[in-house]
Amino acid sequence: MESSTVVAASELPVAHESRIADHLARHALLVAPVVILGCGLVRGIDGAISAAIGLALVALNFIVSARLIGWAAAKSLTLLQGAVLGGFVVRLFALTLIVLGLEQFSFIDLPVLVLTIAVTHIGLLIWETRYVSLTLAAPGLKPGVNEREPKDKE
């Protein structure tokens, strides 16, 4: 007969990748009104729609990436390495296919969509570097980062 083991919440593994990706997605929500409004003013309603779709794709890409890495990390180091590299290639290919598929719709402003995806990926990653702790003592988000309200604390 097997005995059940109760694990305290503090002993459960923390998915640092998922916390960071969720934090990135919240940042995407913060910049969304400005990006969508700006693209809408410059390129019209099609630009606003394309920017919104681009932001959604970026946030989804970060979340899928984190979930894949978290899943692979729990399995093995070899699988983790394959998931990171293979996942990047597959997600890049998927984003390309999605953009090419969206191109057929008349309301998609392709330059805005592609620029939004590229610029917000890079911009959100740069912004997130302020919140990520690169020490083994506190991996993931820095201690004290308010997860509900990601505001700069300086």
N, C-alpha and C positions, 0 to 999 in steps of 0.2 A: 504494500500500500504506500502510495506517495504522500509525502507531507507537503502541505502548502506553506509557502514562505511569503510572509508579508514584507514588502519593501517600502521603506519610508519614502516620502516624496522627495526628500533631499538626496536620496541615493539613486533616483532615477536619472538616466542619462539625459542631458540637455541637448536638444538639437540646435546648436548655435547657428548653423546655416539657415535654418528656418526662421529663427528670430531675426537675423540680419535681413533676410529676404522680405519678411513682413514689414520690417522697419523701412526698407527701400520702397516697398509698395505704398506705405503711408506717406513717404516723401513725394511719391508720384502723385498721390491724391492732393497734396498741398500745392504742387506746381501746376496741376491740371487746369484750374480756372485761368491762370495767367497765360499758359501756353495755348489753350483753346481759344480764349478771347483774342490773343495776339494774332494767331493764325486766321481767325475769323475776320478780324479787321483788315488784314493784309490780303487774304485770298478768298474771302467770302465764306458762305455757309459750307461749301465743299471743303475748304481749308480747315474749318472748325471741326467738321465731322472726321476728316482724315487725321487731324491731330489727336482727337479723342481716341480713335481706333489705335493709332500709334502708341499712345500712352498706355492703353490697355494691354497691347501686345508686349510692351516692355515690362510692365508689372508682372504679367503672366509668365514671361520668360524667366524673370528672377525667381519667382515662386517655384516653377517647375524645376529649375536648376537646383535650388536648395533642397527640394524634396528628393530629387534623384541622388544628390550627393549624400544626404542623410541616410537614405535607404542603403546605398552602396557602402557607406562607412560602417554600418552595422554588420555587414556581411564579411567583407575581407578587404585588405589593402589593395590587392590586385584588382578586384572589382571596382574599388574606389577610383583607382587610376584610370581604368577603362571608362568608367562612367563620366569622369571629368572631361577627358579628351573626346570620347565618343559622344557624350551628351552635348558638348559644345558644337561639334560638327552637325549632329542631327538637329539641334535647335536652330542653328544658323540656316540649315537647309529648309527646315520647316517654316522659318520666318520668310525666307525667300519665296517659297511656294505660296504662302499666305498672301504676300504682297503681290505676286504675279496673279493670283486668283482674284484679289480685290481690284486689280487694274481694269478688269472688264466692266466694273460698275461706273456709271457716268458721274456719280456723286463723289468719287474718290479723286482727290488731288494728289497724284502720285509723288511729285516732288516734296510736298508737305509731309506726306506719310513717311517717306524714306528718311527725310531730314529729321522728323520728330523721333523716329526710332533710333537713329544714329546719335543725335545730340543728347537725347534724354538718357540713353544707356550710359554714355560717358559722363554726362553731368551728374546723374544720380549716384554713380559709383564714386566720383570725386567727392560729392557731398557726404556720402556715407563714410568716407575715411575718417571723418571727424568723430564718428561714433563707434568705430570698431577698435577693440583692444587687441593688440598683437602680442600679448604676453600669455604664457601658460598659466600664470596665476589667476587671470581673469579673461579666459577666451571668449570670443563672441563680441557682444556689445559691451562697451565700457560700463563699469559699475556706476549706478546712479542715472543712467539714461532712462528718462521717463518714456515708457513704451507707448503711452496713450497720446503724448504730445511731443513729437520730436522737434523741439526748438533748440536753437543754439544756446549754449550756456556759457557765454563768455562776456 
